[in-house]
């Protein structure tokens, strides 16, 4: 039980005589069994007898087959206050909390002195109290009574998340702590209006103070004010933008130093991108596309020999790469006709801004990728384009802490995407740790997150995130989420009843309910209300 009410809890345990208890249980089981068979009149008495009979059989079975031990448990709760009315209010509140958990309580009327002495650190369990407070319990149940179960996270190098809802303690988490967490990845789930976007912006703001490089995929244009106030860069692609990114770019940092295979690595990424445009490709179609990709790079003098990517000892830039139109122009046979037709909007139509050489520079520590103008149907193309770009940027220096935020990630790993793209996103979550990075998955569409390949990729990303943050969710989404995570029944109820700005956080093995807190100054920076 977690609360900020002033109180002392005293718990006593006494080990019972197992042999004696087994003998008494067997005797009582026999007697009650006979009573049940002979009793036909009082239905209520039969129910009570049957319940007692089953409980006794269960206890005997656990002792005999599972090596359980029997203990006697005594729990005393002492509540104190300087105000009598407040004291009565707190007593009723604690009483209500305990009874809601199925725990019976009794006030220590006429035994206040004995109760007080039992709660002092004197290791004295008063005999008068023992007579009314005694309860039996098995070893497994005994473990759950360990008194220090209130989870409190206070990591010295961490950033402030908020306050523990029950005991008001500060929660500071350092997700880059490799000794405690297997990775720095996060999942942030919550329904619209629950507070997940504000929380994400708060994380970005506080991480900026630590000098962490951060890259945000922004489908809803939610982060522009924050970027301006933090002197970040906003890169927008769309019909009105003059920012361009060439999907055919091969960047020097796309593979590890001393490794080989620039073109082979790029081909797999391009197949994923073309899957988004052409729909799910079969193996024959992938083979045809790969042949054409190799051909278009060959025209530019680039082949599987990594030396072909260098010109005068310098790595080639975007101007030396093919663009979508070059690829479009070589799709001239019958097998590639359908691909050419689907590329028309990208070459001559509403999406022709994809058909350009890259003209942007990534020289800020905070970069927002604004894909809002692309619209619902085309947003996935821009998200994939930026994710590929940011992923290469992240791999440049392993010693620098960095993070990539994928808002509305379901667009890249859900049913509207494809296996090739989902594998690429999963690879980021699986390997970003070794580059000193953190991947953050943000979504309100839980069902879409687990819609591709029976939820394989959504589950993989969830399992590869050491920190999971659940804001308020609808019951349908909670039930779906519980299939892929270890949510208890109690936690499912808590998530459903969370208020705006409250969340349940899984940080490693810790599960904590948190009230997100921020200063007025931070709020003004996030909402753009500063001068």
Secondary structure as GFF3:
##gff-version 3
##sequence-region A 1 531
A	DSSP	beta_strand	7	15	.	.	.	ID=ss1
A	DSSP	alpha_helix	18	38	.	.	.	ID=ss2
A	DSSP	alpha_helix	43	65	.	.	.	ID=ss3
A	DSSP	beta_strand	70	79	.	.	.	ID=ss4
A	DSSP	alpha_helix	84	100	.	.	.	ID=ss5
A	DSSP	alpha_helix	112	119	.	.	.	ID=ss6
A	DSSP	alpha_helix	127	133	.	.	.	ID=ss7
A	DSSP	beta_strand	135	138	.	.	.	ID=ss8
A	DSSP	alpha_helix	139	143	.	.	.	ID=ss9
A	DSSP	beta_strand	159	164	.	.	.	ID=ss10
A	DSSP	beta_strand	170	173	.	.	.	ID=ss11
A	DSSP	beta_strand	186	189	.	.	.	ID=ss12
A	DSSP	alpha_helix	196	209	.	.	.	ID=ss13
A	DSSP	beta_strand	213	218	.	.	.	ID=ss14
A	DSSP	alpha_helix	224	229	.	.	.	ID=ss15
A	DSSP	beta_strand	233	236	.	.	.	ID=ss16
A	DSSP	three_ten_helix	252	254	.	.	.	ID=ss17
A	DSSP	alpha_helix	262	278	.	.	.	ID=ss18
A	DSSP	alpha_helix	283	299	.	.	.	ID=ss19
A	DSSP	three_ten_helix	306	309	.	.	.	ID=ss20
A	DSSP	beta_strand	310	311	.	.	.	ID=ss21
A	DSSP	beta_strand	314	315	.	.	.	ID=ss22
A	DSSP	three_ten_helix	318	320	.	.	.	ID=ss23
A	DSSP	alpha_helix	324	329	.	.	.	ID=ss24
A	DSSP	three_ten_helix	334	336	.	.	.	ID=ss25
A	DSSP	alpha_helix	337	347	.	.	.	ID=ss26
A	DSSP	three_ten_helix	352	354	.	.	.	ID=ss27
A	DSSP	beta_strand	366	370	.	.	.	ID=ss28
A	DSSP	three_ten_helix	372	374	.	.	.	ID=ss29
A	DSSP	alpha_helix	375	394	.	.	.	ID=ss30
A	DSSP	beta_strand	402	407	.	.	.	ID=ss31
A	DSSP	alpha_helix	410	413	.	.	.	ID=ss32
A	DSSP	alpha_helix	419	431	.	.	.	ID=ss33
A	DSSP	three_ten_helix	432	435	.	.	.	ID=ss34
A	DSSP	beta_strand	437	443	.	.	.	ID=ss35
A	DSSP	alpha_helix	446	449	.	.	.	ID=ss36
A	DSSP	three_ten_helix	452	455	.	.	.	ID=ss37
A	DSSP	alpha_helix	456	463	.	.	.	ID=ss38
A	DSSP	beta_strand	467	470	.	.	.	ID=ss39
A	DSSP	alpha_helix	475	482	.	.	.	ID=ss40
A	DSSP	alpha_helix	489	496	.	.	.	ID=ss41
A	DSSP	beta_strand	502	507	.	.	.	ID=ss42
A	DSSP	beta_strand	510	516	.	.	.	ID=ss43
A	DSSP	alpha_helix	520	527	.	.	.	ID=ss44
###
